[in-house]
């Protein structure tokens, strides 16, 4: 009974809904502030110290706006899909060892989490598609094509930490990843190339430049987001911010890691600080890439993925296996 109650509290508070909610809003502020600096603007400034409460104010404002239902849509189904997408992102946070220990952990969770992240994107795809607007359908189809092209390189790259460490558990990988690279320095070049390819594929995962085609404002208004308003738009925006936060934490935990193994409270607090710093480092790199690149055409992006990124990731995976066997 105590275990069930603890699980419920962790799901609701940390690292569950409340933690992901505030982390997602802080990530949005960080991204907007950094983007503003890169583009010679101020970014959020007036609401809260240095504008830190602006994302929260925007969220509250959208909750108060009218939610408009298009005649052709089935609002109950669309609302369910949006809530499911947000719930999956929160659920994935339970597998990430923020304190050094995951709330949910089992052998193979490193495979489950990216599949769940892809499923959440799929729910957003169907939500946009079911609005039956020409612009949302185009955006949703672009999102689907992007996710399909993304899955193969993402799975290939995520398999590398498992090969390096010999573990399929996110929690264990986050503890031993740096030590495996130190003990096996021949893996470091493979790891560096993997980071480069991961930086590219993560941009497609979080729909940022140069892979922001699903909601290309100058082409299709806002893509699959076009018909969302009010509470619905607030939840979609929150889901996308949660996606960025959770995906970045997942990448940081398995590719950088270095968390302490002690269960002492001080060690847990240090682990939270370490993983959050690594998470924001990943977000910093993603935002820099977004700011210095222009959006690609969907056909060019897909051609780039299928001709270059996917073969490179598969080749890198095979190389990692060969190097691991040799050493």
Secondary structure, 3 states (H helix, E strand, C coil): CHHHHHHHHHHHCCCCHHHHHHHHHHHHHHHHHHHHHHCCCCCCCCCCHHHCCHHHHHHHHHHHCCCCCCCCCCHHHHHHHHHHHHHHHHHHHCCCCCCCCCCCCCCCHHHHHHHHHHHHHHHHHHHHHCCCCHHHHHHHHHHHHHHHHHHHHHHHHHHHHHHHHCCCCHHHHHHHHHHHHHHCCHHHHHHHHHHHHHHHHHHHHCCCCCCCHHHCHHHHCCHHHCCCCHHHHHHHHHHHHHHHHHHHHHHHHHHCCCCCCCCCHHHHHHHHHHHHHHHHHHHHHHHHHHHHCCCCCHHHHHHHHHHHHHHHHHHHHHHHHHHHHHC
